[in-house]
């Protein structure tokens, strides 16, 4: 029985792993990049690079934000003020306008320099890091709901593959210290084991909590059982801050902002504020919503205070003292999104994410290699094998290349073209498509090698492109202490270096070994930034 | 079960398909009914009961999934799944006071 359990788990691991590994690679890849979502948004917006760290107190910033919005958008139905942070230097002021019956409200986003409190010039239209964040669970060019179900399904398979992987991994510690780089498939197995086992707690955590982020779509049943109105009723109970506030027909010209903030600052003087939202700023229903900053706490939702703008009184609060269940659920989402992480922990998240990509990549490559080795030299392989080999090279080599394409498009597209943000995204997918088409024709070691060198070339030229198209470069970043921007250049160079060495390795393999053995690659394990 | 000794017969392929269906759909409905019942039994506020039960749902789903592939007999898997889903549904209705 024991042997049979072991065998059934081996079988399960292989097939569950193979079926969705390319989708999983995309999810892991985009998710890993998303840990630097705000940093990428910063990099993608060169006009924001020159902003110094903000010197004003948060109350001053909020008041200037409100003052700006009063001038710029007196008739909006919502004002939104996002305060600057270490990761986002600018003061964000957005306003939302009604578009008449049946149409969706329209948001207008503006950004202010927090030191001069004036509008930032030369902003370009870009999705920045949000593109990768959305790609991570909404995919793209696809119905959102369908995409999320697919992502859930893939994550479930990932979790099953992880658990069955642990079961079949009898000698977990012995394998941990074993790496046999010159031994063909064995090397791949070792790379697979090493990347899985070293970051195993991370893989389990990130997959489980990832499913928890979409849990109400996956399992609405408890909410439907307990609430008459189902999920809607649960949401009303769980998110009091999201309840809609109806406008009032009575005008109100002088909302009691001062009284509300005076009360807040007196009672919660130490509280750092993340954002302030004002609903219906021009009529008697005006409400001021203050969202606190969680900082490094393991919490997802922000503590919340709502004041009436008409009287300046505190109307309600939420999440100031969360229950154990809220801490459990919010904590799971918080450790998944990594918003709590300071820069050191963020890099650890990133490295573990890359280990996940290596785990998935080495798994798919190993599968193809094993089948290929069983074939006689003259046999050409089944359609299934060819498909797996094509998908391997298209995903593992194509995604880093497409990411570089996205960054180049950001720097090279002229700022004035229409729908510029979408064209950046288009650049990502077109690059990926070209790689995929090329990989249908070329799938051998030589192709892996050429793709590795191409990757090395485009990634090493990226800092050069950045230096030529913006006012900053690696040297000025270091001189001015702009470590986030400097890290981008370092990460680009490191990626290029890894691909270069990988290409060399592949070159030596292609020449040293007998062509009849059709050796496949040492490819694509350690890459991408 | 292992790939080395399988003959890719129709029968074998059907049995694999059946197991995947049992694991994916059977596991899903089992978990859904299980957490629905669980949310009724957890003695906390309604919000907390919902949050606790959704947080363990994935764990339950995984255990069922693995169990389906570890079990020997297909008939056994399907009968246990169907009976337990019906049982959970009845229990949930009983706790809700519908019966």
Interface residues (C-beta under 8 A of the other chain):
Chain A: X4 X5 X7 X8 X9 X10 X11 X12 X14 X156 X159 X160 X163 X164 X208 X211 X212 X215 X216 X218 X219 X221 X222 X223 X224 X225 X226 X227 X234 X237 X238 X323 X324 X325 X326 X328 X329 X332
Chain B: X1 X2 X3 X31 X32 X33 X35 X36 X37 X38 X39 X40 X44 X45 X46 X47 X48 X49 X50 X51 X52 X53 X54 X55 X57 X58 X59 X61 X62 X65 X66 X69 X70 X72 X92 X96
